[in-house]
Amino acid sequence: MNPDSQNAHHFQVQGMSCQHCVRAIEDALQTLDAQAAVRVDLSTGRVDVRSGQPREALAAAIAEAGYQVQQG
């Protein structure tokens, strides 16, 4: 995927507490978009994603992995 076609998305996510959580979210997002760049900050609960996928699809992937995306 062309990096120019990717958008930055930021999510506040509840329920993350360890590196297993980080890996689960990274895997869920990269299953949806193998080219996605994912950064998870456990201390703030913030997940930053660069992807060409719609925000709703990314949020759904996080939710399906078992984590709650806060609406904001």
PyMOL Python script that loads the backbone (N, CA, C, O; Angstrom):
from pymol import cmd

cmd.read_pdbstr("""\
ATOM      1  N   MET A   1       0.843  -1.175   0.000  1.00  0.00           N
ATOM      2  CA  MET A   1       0.000   0.000   0.000  1.00  0.00           C
ATOM      3  C   MET A   1       0.886   1.235   0.000  1.00  0.00           C
ATOM      4  O   MET A   1       1.906   1.271   0.688  1.00  0.00           O
ATOM      5  N   ASN A   2       0.510   2.221  -0.748  1.00  0.00           N
ATOM      6  CA  ASN A   2       1.224   3.472  -0.822  1.00  0.00           C
ATOM      7  C   ASN A   2       1.066   4.219   0.502  1.00  0.00           C
ATOM      8  O   ASN A   2      -0.063   4.432   0.944  1.00  0.00           O
ATOM      9  N   PRO A   3       2.171   4.624   1.152  1.00  0.00           N
ATOM     10  CA  PRO A   3       2.055   5.323   2.436  1.00  0.00           C
ATOM     11  C   PRO A   3       1.229   6.603   2.332  1.00  0.00           C
ATOM     12  O   PRO A   3       0.629   7.032   3.318  1.00  0.00           O
ATOM     13  N   ASP A   4       1.192   7.215   1.152  1.00  0.00           N
ATOM     14  CA  ASP A   4       0.404   8.432   0.987  1.00  0.00           C
ATOM     15  C   ASP A   4      -1.091   8.163   1.087  1.00  0.00           C
ATOM     16  O   ASP A   4      -1.866   9.088   1.332  1.00  0.00           O
ATOM     17  N   SER A   5      -1.507   6.921   0.903  1.00  0.00           N
ATOM     18  CA  SER A   5      -2.925   6.589   0.978  1.00  0.00           C
ATOM     19  C   SER A   5      -3.339   6.189   2.395  1.00  0.00           C
ATOM     20  O   SER A   5      -4.486   5.805   2.625  1.00  0.00           O
ATOM     21  N   GLN A   6      -2.409   6.278   3.337  1.00  0.00           N
ATOM     22  CA  GLN A   6      -2.719   5.918   4.718  1.00  0.00           C
ATOM     23  C   GLN A   6      -3.107   7.153   5.520  1.00  0.00           C
ATOM     24  O   GLN A   6      -2.624   8.255   5.263  1.00  0.00           O
ATOM     25  N   ASN A   7      -3.980   6.952   6.486  1.00  0.00           N
ATOM     26  CA  ASN A   7      -4.427   8.011   7.376  1.00  0.00           C
ATOM     27  C   ASN A   7      -4.020   7.682   8.801  1.00  0.00           C
ATOM     28  O   ASN A   7      -3.906   6.514   9.173  1.00  0.00           O
ATOM     29  N   ALA A   8      -3.802   8.723   9.593  1.00  0.00           N
ATOM     30  CA  ALA A   8      -3.480   8.539  11.004  1.00  0.00           C
ATOM     31  C   ALA A   8      -4.772   8.490  11.815  1.00  0.00           C
ATOM     32  O   ALA A   8      -5.640   9.351  11.675  1.00  0.00           O
ATOM     33  N   HIS A   9      -4.883   7.481  12.655  1.00  0.00           N
ATOM     34  CA  HIS A   9      -6.039   7.315  13.533  1.00  0.00           C
ATOM     35  C   HIS A   9      -5.519   7.153  14.956  1.00  0.00           C
ATOM     36  O   HIS A   9      -4.496   6.510  15.192  1.00  0.00           O
ATOM     37  N   HIS A  10      -6.243   7.746  15.897  1.00  0.00           N
ATOM     38  CA  HIS A  10      -5.867   7.656  17.306  1.00  0.00           C
ATOM     39  C   HIS A  10      -7.068   7.140  18.087  1.00  0.00           C
ATOM     40  O   HIS A  10      -8.191   7.613  17.908  1.00  0.00           O
ATOM     41  N   PHE A  11      -6.818   6.162  18.956  1.00  0.00           N
ATOM     42  CA  PHE A  11      -7.880   5.559  19.755  1.00  0.00           C
ATOM     43  C   PHE A  11      -7.479   5.562  21.220  1.00  0.00           C
ATOM     44  O   PHE A  11      -6.306   5.383  21.550  1.00  0.00           O
ATOM     45  N   GLN A  12      -8.456   5.767  22.101  1.00  0.00           N
ATOM     46  CA  GLN A  12      -8.278   5.529  23.527  1.00  0.00           C
ATOM     47  C   GLN A  12      -8.900   4.170  23.796  1.00  0.00           C
ATOM     48  O   GLN A  12     -10.070   3.936  23.491  1.00  0.00           O
ATOM     49  N   VAL A  13      -8.100   3.271  24.374  1.00  0.00           N
ATOM     50  CA  VAL A  13      -8.528   1.887  24.534  1.00  0.00           C
ATOM     51  C   VAL A  13      -8.439   1.489  26.001  1.00  0.00           C
ATOM     52  O   VAL A  13      -7.425   1.729  26.657  1.00  0.00           O
ATOM     53  N   GLN A  14      -9.503   0.882  26.509  1.00  0.00           N
ATOM     54  CA  GLN A  14      -9.529   0.383  27.882  1.00  0.00           C
ATOM     55  C   GLN A  14      -9.280  -1.120  27.878  1.00  0.00           C
ATOM     56  O   GLN A  14      -9.629  -1.826  26.932  1.00  0.00           O
ATOM     57  N   GLY A  15      -8.664  -1.590  28.965  1.00  0.00           N
ATOM     58  CA  GLY A  15      -8.482  -3.020  29.143  1.00  0.00           C
ATOM     59  C   GLY A  15      -7.085  -3.519  28.823  1.00  0.00           C
ATOM     60  O   GLY A  15      -6.813  -4.712  28.964  1.00  0.00           O
ATOM     61  N   MET A  16      -6.190  -2.633  28.395  1.00  0.00           N
ATOM     62  CA  MET A  16      -4.817  -3.051  28.093  1.00  0.00           C
ATOM     63  C   MET A  16      -3.980  -2.949  29.368  1.00  0.00           C
ATOM     64  O   MET A  16      -4.025  -1.939  30.070  1.00  0.00           O
ATOM     65  N   SER A  17      -3.211  -4.011  29.662  1.00  0.00           N
ATOM     66  CA  SER A  17      -2.425  -3.966  30.890  1.00  0.00           C
ATOM     67  C   SER A  17      -1.014  -4.547  30.747  1.00  0.00           C
ATOM     68  O   SER A  17      -0.197  -4.402  31.656  1.00  0.00           O
ATOM     69  N   CYS A  18      -0.718  -5.203  29.617  1.00  0.00           N
ATOM     70  CA  CYS A  18       0.576  -5.870  29.508  1.00  0.00           C
ATOM     71  C   CYS A  18       1.001  -6.004  28.041  1.00  0.00           C
ATOM     72  O   CYS A  18       0.269  -5.618  27.130  1.00  0.00           O
ATOM     73  N   GLN A  19       2.171  -6.548  27.841  1.00  0.00           N
ATOM     74  CA  GLN A  19       2.679  -6.714  26.480  1.00  0.00           C
ATOM     75  C   GLN A  19       1.843  -7.698  25.665  1.00  0.00           C
ATOM     76  O   GLN A  19       1.795  -7.600  24.438  1.00  0.00           O
ATOM     77  N   HIS A  20       1.191  -8.636  26.327  1.00  0.00           N
ATOM     78  CA  HIS A  20       0.286  -9.536  25.608  1.00  0.00           C
ATOM     79  C   HIS A  20      -0.855  -8.721  24.976  1.00  0.00           C
ATOM     80  O   HIS A  20      -1.262  -8.981  23.844  1.00  0.00           O
ATOM     81  N   CYS A  21      -1.353  -7.746  25.718  1.00  0.00           N
ATOM     82  CA  CYS A  21      -2.419  -6.868  25.192  1.00  0.00           C
ATOM     83  C   CYS A  21      -1.919  -6.087  23.980  1.00  0.00           C
ATOM     84  O   CYS A  21      -2.617  -5.971  22.973  1.00  0.00           O
ATOM     85  N   VAL A  22      -0.715  -5.561  24.087  1.00  0.00           N
ATOM     86  CA  VAL A  22      -0.113  -4.816  22.975  1.00  0.00           C
ATOM     87  C   VAL A  22      -0.046  -5.703  21.746  1.00  0.00           C
ATOM     88  O   VAL A  22      -0.435  -5.284  20.656  1.00  0.00           O
ATOM     89  N   ARG A  23       0.439  -6.916  21.907  1.00  0.00           N
ATOM     90  CA  ARG A  23       0.601  -7.844  20.786  1.00  0.00           C
ATOM     91  C   ARG A  23      -0.752  -8.213  20.191  1.00  0.00           C
ATOM     92  O   ARG A  23      -0.890  -8.306  18.972  1.00  0.00           O
ATOM     93  N   ALA A  24      -1.749  -8.422  21.045  1.00  0.00           N
ATOM     94  CA  ALA A  24      -3.090  -8.786  20.568  1.00  0.00           C
ATOM     95  C   ALA A  24      -3.671  -7.666  19.706  1.00  0.00           C
ATOM     96  O   ALA A  24      -4.274  -7.933  18.666  1.00  0.00           O
ATOM     97  N   ILE A  25      -3.494  -6.428  20.128  1.00  0.00           N
ATOM     98  CA  ILE A  25      -4.008  -5.298  19.356  1.00  0.00           C
ATOM     99  C   ILE A  25      -3.221  -5.131  18.064  1.00  0.00           C
ATOM    100  O   ILE A  25      -3.813  -4.917  17.006  1.00  0.00           O
ATOM    101  N   GLU A  26      -1.902  -5.224  18.133  1.00  0.00           N
ATOM    102  CA  GLU A  26      -1.088  -5.128  16.917  1.00  0.00           C
ATOM    103  C   GLU A  26      -1.484  -6.207  15.914  1.00  0.00           C
ATOM    104  O   GLU A  26      -1.650  -5.931  14.726  1.00  0.00           O
ATOM    105  N   ASP A  27      -1.632  -7.426  16.398  1.00  0.00           N
ATOM    106  CA  ASP A  27      -1.994  -8.538  15.508  1.00  0.00           C
ATOM    107  C   ASP A  27      -3.370  -8.327  14.883  1.00  0.00           C
ATOM    108  O   ASP A  27      -3.554  -8.571  13.690  1.00  0.00           O
ATOM    109  N   ALA A  28      -4.334  -7.875  15.679  1.00  0.00           N
ATOM    110  CA  ALA A  28      -5.689  -7.657  15.165  1.00  0.00           C
ATOM    111  C   ALA A  28      -5.689  -6.595  14.072  1.00  0.00           C
ATOM    112  O   ALA A  28      -6.339  -6.761  13.039  1.00  0.00           O
ATOM    113  N   LEU A  29      -4.967  -5.514  14.296  1.00  0.00           N
ATOM    114  CA  LEU A  29      -4.935  -4.429  13.313  1.00  0.00           C
ATOM    115  C   LEU A  29      -4.153  -4.831  12.065  1.00  0.00           C
ATOM    116  O   LEU A  29      -4.537  -4.475  10.951  1.00  0.00           O
ATOM    117  N   GLN A  30      -3.062  -5.569  12.245  1.00  0.00           N
ATOM    118  CA  GLN A  30      -2.263  -5.958  11.090  1.00  0.00           C
ATOM    119  C   GLN A  30      -2.877  -7.125  10.330  1.00  0.00           C
ATOM    120  O   GLN A  30      -2.508  -7.371   9.181  1.00  0.00           O
ATOM    121  N   THR A  31      -3.801  -7.844  10.943  1.00  0.00           N
ATOM    122  CA  THR A  31      -4.581  -8.843  10.214  1.00  0.00           C
ATOM    123  C   THR A  31      -5.539  -8.127   9.266  1.00  0.00           C
ATOM    124  O   THR A  31      -5.748  -8.567   8.136  1.00  0.00           O
ATOM    125  N   LEU A  32      -6.110  -7.037   9.727  1.00  0.00           N
ATOM    126  CA  LEU A  32      -7.003  -6.227   8.900  1.00  0.00           C
ATOM    127  C   LEU A  32      -6.224  -5.520   7.791  1.00  0.00           C
ATOM    128  O   LEU A  32      -6.684  -5.454   6.651  1.00  0.00           O
ATOM    129  N   ASP A  33      -5.044  -4.992   8.125  1.00  0.00           N
ATOM    130  CA  ASP A  33      -4.204  -4.256   7.178  1.00  0.00           C
ATOM    131  C   ASP A  33      -2.748  -4.591   7.469  1.00  0.00           C
ATOM    132  O   ASP A  33      -2.153  -4.062   8.409  1.00  0.00           O
ATOM    133  N   ALA A  34      -2.182  -5.473   6.654  1.00  0.00           N
ATOM    134  CA  ALA A  34      -0.810  -5.938   6.887  1.00  0.00           C
ATOM    135  C   ALA A  34       0.211  -4.800   6.838  1.00  0.00           C
ATOM    136  O   ALA A  34       1.297  -4.924   7.404  1.00  0.00           O
ATOM    137  N   GLN A  35      -0.118  -3.711   6.179  1.00  0.00           N
ATOM    138  CA  GLN A  35       0.801  -2.581   6.062  1.00  0.00           C
ATOM    139  C   GLN A  35       0.606  -1.535   7.160  1.00  0.00           C
ATOM    140  O   GLN A  35       1.306  -0.522   7.177  1.00  0.00           O
ATOM    141  N   ALA A  36      -0.318  -1.765   8.057  1.00  0.00           N
ATOM    142  CA  ALA A  36      -0.603  -0.780   9.105  1.00  0.00           C
ATOM    143  C   ALA A  36       0.606  -0.597  10.017  1.00  0.00           C
ATOM    144  O   ALA A  36       1.290  -1.556  10.375  1.00  0.00           O
ATOM    145  N   ALA A  37       0.848   0.654  10.381  1.00  0.00           N
ATOM    146  CA  ALA A  37       1.860   0.973  11.388  1.00  0.00           C
ATOM    147  C   ALA A  37       1.099   1.212  12.693  1.00  0.00           C
ATOM    148  O   ALA A  37       0.236   2.086  12.772  1.00  0.00           O
ATOM    149  N   VAL A  38       1.433   0.424  13.711  1.00  0.00           N
ATOM    150  CA  VAL A  38       0.681   0.462  14.971  1.00  0.00           C
ATOM    151  C   VAL A  38       1.636   0.818  16.110  1.00  0.00           C
ATOM    152  O   VAL A  38       2.731   0.265  16.214  1.00  0.00           O
ATOM    153  N   ARG A  39       1.202   1.751  16.965  1.00  0.00           N
ATOM    154  CA  ARG A  39       1.959   2.086  18.165  1.00  0.00           C
ATOM    155  C   ARG A  39       0.989   2.090  19.335  1.00  0.00           C
ATOM    156  O   ARG A  39      -0.025   2.788  19.311  1.00  0.00           O
ATOM    157  N   VAL A  40       1.306   1.307  20.360  1.00  0.00           N
ATOM    158  CA  VAL A  40       0.451   1.192  21.537  1.00  0.00           C
ATOM    159  C   VAL A  40       1.206   1.745  22.740  1.00  0.00           C
ATOM    160  O   VAL A  40       2.344   1.353  22.995  1.00  0.00           O
ATOM    161  N   ASP A  41       0.578   2.651  23.475  1.00  0.00           N
ATOM    162  CA  ASP A  41       1.149   3.204  24.697  1.00  0.00           C
ATOM    163  C   ASP A  41       0.305   2.714  25.874  1.00  0.00           C
ATOM    164  O   ASP A  41      -0.785   3.227  26.127  1.00  0.00           O
ATOM    165  N   LEU A  42       0.820   1.727  26.578  1.00  0.00           N
ATOM    166  CA  LEU A  42       0.071   1.146  27.705  1.00  0.00           C
ATOM    167  C   LEU A  42      -0.218   2.170  28.795  1.00  0.00           C
ATOM    168  O   LEU A  42      -1.302   2.160  29.379  1.00  0.00           O
ATOM    169  N   SER A  43       0.732   3.051  29.076  1.00  0.00           N
ATOM    170  CA  SER A  43       0.569   3.986  30.194  1.00  0.00           C
ATOM    171  C   SER A  43      -0.577   4.971  29.976  1.00  0.00           C
ATOM    172  O   SER A  43      -1.194   5.422  30.941  1.00  0.00           O
ATOM    173  N   THR A  44      -0.866   5.308  28.725  1.00  0.00           N
ATOM    174  CA  THR A  44      -1.942   6.264  28.447  1.00  0.00           C
ATOM    175  C   THR A  44      -3.181   5.603  27.845  1.00  0.00           C
ATOM    176  O   THR A  44      -4.237   6.231  27.763  1.00  0.00           O
ATOM    177  N   GLY A  45      -3.062   4.344  27.425  1.00  0.00           N
ATOM    178  CA  GLY A  45      -4.176   3.654  26.780  1.00  0.00           C
ATOM    179  C   GLY A  45      -4.397   4.108  25.350  1.00  0.00           C
ATOM    180  O   GLY A  45      -5.472   3.898  24.787  1.00  0.00           O
ATOM    181  N   ARG A  46      -3.397   4.722  24.765  1.00  0.00           N
ATOM    182  CA  ARG A  46      -3.533   5.271  23.413  1.00  0.00           C
ATOM    183  C   ARG A  46      -2.982   4.291  22.377  1.00  0.00           C
ATOM    184  O   ARG A  46      -1.914   3.704  22.552  1.00  0.00           O
ATOM    185  N   VAL A  47      -3.739   4.136  21.304  1.00  0.00           N
ATOM    186  CA  VAL A  47      -3.315   3.321  20.173  1.00  0.00           C
ATOM    187  C   VAL A  47      -3.313   4.231  18.945  1.00  0.00           C
ATOM    188  O   VAL A  47      -4.343   4.793  18.575  1.00  0.00           O
ATOM    189  N   ASP A  48      -2.145   4.366  18.322  1.00  0.00           N
ATOM    190  CA  ASP A  48      -1.997   5.153  17.095  1.00  0.00           C
ATOM    191  C   ASP A  48      -1.832   4.186  15.936  1.00  0.00           C
ATOM    192  O   ASP A  48      -1.038   3.248  16.003  1.00  0.00           O
ATOM    193  N   VAL A  49      -2.587   4.422  14.879  1.00  0.00           N
ATOM    194  CA  VAL A  49      -2.555   3.529  13.715  1.00  0.00           C
ATOM    195  C   VAL A  49      -2.456   4.371  12.451  1.00  0.00           C
ATOM    196  O   VAL A  49      -3.189   5.345  12.282  1.00  0.00           O
ATOM    197  N   ARG A  50      -1.550   3.989  11.572  1.00  0.00           N
ATOM    198  CA  ARG A  50      -1.491   4.555  10.225  1.00  0.00           C
ATOM    199  C   ARG A  50      -1.938   3.458   9.282  1.00  0.00           C
ATOM    200  O   ARG A  50      -1.290   2.419   9.156  1.00  0.00           O
ATOM    201  N   SER A  51      -3.075   3.710   8.612  1.00  0.00           N
ATOM    202  CA  SER A  51      -3.671   2.670   7.788  1.00  0.00           C
ATOM    203  C   SER A  51      -4.591   3.302   6.750  1.00  0.00           C
ATOM    204  O   SER A  51      -5.116   4.398   6.944  1.00  0.00           O
ATOM    205  N   GLY A  52      -4.770   2.594   5.659  1.00  0.00           N
ATOM    206  CA  GLY A  52      -5.725   3.002   4.649  1.00  0.00           C
ATOM    207  C   GLY A  52      -7.130   2.509   4.938  1.00  0.00           C
ATOM    208  O   GLY A  52      -8.069   2.850   4.218  1.00  0.00           O
ATOM    209  N   GLN A  53      -7.285   1.707   5.989  1.00  0.00           N
ATOM    210  CA  GLN A  53      -8.603   1.176   6.367  1.00  0.00           C
ATOM    211  C   GLN A  53      -9.428   2.264   7.061  1.00  0.00           C
ATOM    212  O   GLN A  53      -8.867   3.170   7.677  1.00  0.00           O
ATOM    213  N   PRO A  54     -10.752   2.176   6.961  1.00  0.00           N
ATOM    214  CA  PRO A  54     -11.607   3.153   7.644  1.00  0.00           C
ATOM    215  C   PRO A  54     -11.487   3.037   9.159  1.00  0.00           C
ATOM    216  O   PRO A  54     -11.246   1.955   9.695  1.00  0.00           O
ATOM    217  N   ARG A  55     -11.658   4.160   9.834  1.00  0.00           N
ATOM    218  CA  ARG A  55     -11.569   4.207  11.294  1.00  0.00           C
ATOM    219  C   ARG A  55     -12.488   3.174  11.948  1.00  0.00           C
ATOM    220  O   ARG A  55     -12.102   2.508  12.910  1.00  0.00           O
ATOM    221  N   GLU A  56     -13.707   3.046  11.416  1.00  0.00           N
ATOM    222  CA  GLU A  56     -14.681   2.120  12.004  1.00  0.00           C
ATOM    223  C   GLU A  56     -14.185   0.679  11.950  1.00  0.00           C
ATOM    224  O   GLU A  56     -14.395  -0.085  12.892  1.00  0.00           O
ATOM    225  N   ALA A  57     -13.530   0.305  10.858  1.00  0.00           N
ATOM    226  CA  ALA A  57     -13.007  -1.059  10.720  1.00  0.00           C
ATOM    227  C   ALA A  57     -11.863  -1.298  11.699  1.00  0.00           C
ATOM    228  O   ALA A  57     -11.750  -2.382  12.270  1.00  0.00           O
ATOM    229  N   LEU A  58     -11.017  -0.292  11.896  1.00  0.00           N
ATOM    230  CA  LEU A  58      -9.912  -0.417  12.847  1.00  0.00           C
ATOM    231  C   LEU A  58     -10.445  -0.544  14.272  1.00  0.00           C
ATOM    232  O   LEU A  58      -9.973  -1.380  15.043  1.00  0.00           O
ATOM    233  N   ALA A  59     -11.429   0.288  14.622  1.00  0.00           N
ATOM    234  CA  ALA A  59     -12.034   0.214  15.959  1.00  0.00           C
ATOM    235  C   ALA A  59     -12.691  -1.149  16.178  1.00  0.00           C
ATOM    236  O   ALA A  59     -12.606  -1.714  17.268  1.00  0.00           O
ATOM    237  N   ALA A  60     -13.342  -1.672  15.147  1.00  0.00           N
ATOM    238  CA  ALA A  60     -13.985  -2.986  15.261  1.00  0.00           C
ATOM    239  C   ALA A  60     -12.945  -4.082  15.482  1.00  0.00           C
ATOM    240  O   ALA A  60     -13.184  -5.011  16.254  1.00  0.00           O
ATOM    241  N   ALA A  61     -11.799  -3.985  14.819  1.00  0.00           N
ATOM    242  CA  ALA A  61     -10.736  -4.986  14.997  1.00  0.00           C
ATOM    243  C   ALA A  61     -10.219  -4.966  16.435  1.00  0.00           C
ATOM    244  O   ALA A  61      -9.960  -6.019  17.019  1.00  0.00           O
ATOM    245  N   ILE A  62     -10.070  -3.770  17.004  1.00  0.00           N
ATOM    246  CA  ILE A  62      -9.631  -3.662  18.408  1.00  0.00           C
ATOM    247  C   ILE A  62     -10.687  -4.281  19.329  1.00  0.00           C
ATOM    248  O   ILE A  62     -10.350  -5.025  20.250  1.00  0.00           O
ATOM    249  N   ALA A  63     -11.954  -3.974  19.079  1.00  0.00           N
ATOM    250  CA  ALA A  63     -13.042  -4.517  19.903  1.00  0.00           C
ATOM    251  C   ALA A  63     -13.116  -6.034  19.794  1.00  0.00           C
ATOM    252  O   ALA A  63     -13.335  -6.719  20.793  1.00  0.00           O
ATOM    253  N   GLU A  64     -12.936  -6.558  18.591  1.00  0.00           N
ATOM    254  CA  GLU A  64     -12.980  -8.012  18.400  1.00  0.00           C
ATOM    255  C   GLU A  64     -11.836  -8.707  19.113  1.00  0.00           C
ATOM    256  O   GLU A  64     -11.940  -9.885  19.454  1.00  0.00           O
ATOM    257  N   ALA A  65     -10.736  -7.985  19.341  1.00  0.00           N
ATOM    258  CA  ALA A  65      -9.605  -8.549  20.086  1.00  0.00           C
ATOM    259  C   ALA A  65      -9.879  -8.551  21.591  1.00  0.00           C
ATOM    260  O   ALA A  65      -9.101  -9.104  22.369  1.00  0.00           O
ATOM    261  N   GLY A  66     -11.002  -7.923  21.997  1.00  0.00           N
ATOM    262  CA  GLY A  66     -11.403  -7.963  23.402  1.00  0.00           C
ATOM    263  C   GLY A  66     -11.156  -6.700  24.187  1.00  0.00           C
ATOM    264  O   GLY A  66     -11.147  -6.732  25.418  1.00  0.00           O
ATOM    265  N   TYR A  67     -10.954  -5.577  23.502  1.00  0.00           N
ATOM    266  CA  TYR A  67     -10.661  -4.328  24.179  1.00  0.00           C
ATOM    267  C   TYR A  67     -11.726  -3.289  23.837  1.00  0.00           C
ATOM    268  O   TYR A  67     -12.311  -3.316  22.755  1.00  0.00           O
ATOM    269  N   GLN A  68     -11.968  -2.373  24.775  1.00  0.00           N
ATOM    270  CA  GLN A  68     -13.021  -1.370  24.582  1.00  0.00           C
ATOM    271  C   GLN A  68     -12.414  -0.077  24.051  1.00  0.00           C
ATOM    272  O   GLN A  68     -11.529   0.516  24.667  1.00  0.00           O
ATOM    273  N   VAL A  69     -12.913   0.342  22.890  1.00  0.00           N
ATOM    274  CA  VAL A  69     -12.504   1.619  22.299  1.00  0.00           C
ATOM    275  C   VAL A  69     -13.449   2.686  22.827  1.00  0.00           C
ATOM    276  O   VAL A  69     -14.666   2.586  22.671  1.00  0.00           O
ATOM    277  N   GLN A  70     -12.882   3.699  23.450  1.00  0.00           N
ATOM    278  CA  GLN A  70     -13.691   4.794  23.985  1.00  0.00           C
ATOM    279  C   GLN A  70     -14.090   5.716  22.850  1.00  0.00           C
ATOM    280  O   GLN A  70     -13.290   6.013  21.964  1.00  0.00           O
ATOM    281  N   GLN A  71     -15.316   6.157  22.886  1.00  0.00           N
ATOM    282  CA  GLN A  71     -15.792   7.130  21.902  1.00  0.00           C
ATOM    283  C   GLN A  71     -15.278   8.497  22.324  1.00  0.00           C
ATOM    284  O   GLN A  71     -15.291   8.837  23.507  1.00  0.00           O
ATOM    285  N   GLY A  72     -14.830   9.269  21.363  1.00  0.00           N
ATOM    286  CA  GLY A  72     -14.292  10.572  21.726  1.00  0.00           C
ATOM    287  C   GLY A  72     -14.294  11.414  20.588  1.00  0.00           C
ATOM    288  O   GLY A  72     -13.877  12.569  20.674  1.00  0.00           O
TER     289      GLY A  72
END
""", "prot")
cmd.dss("prot")
cmd.show_as("cartoon", "prot")
cmd.util.cbc("prot")
cmd.orient("prot")
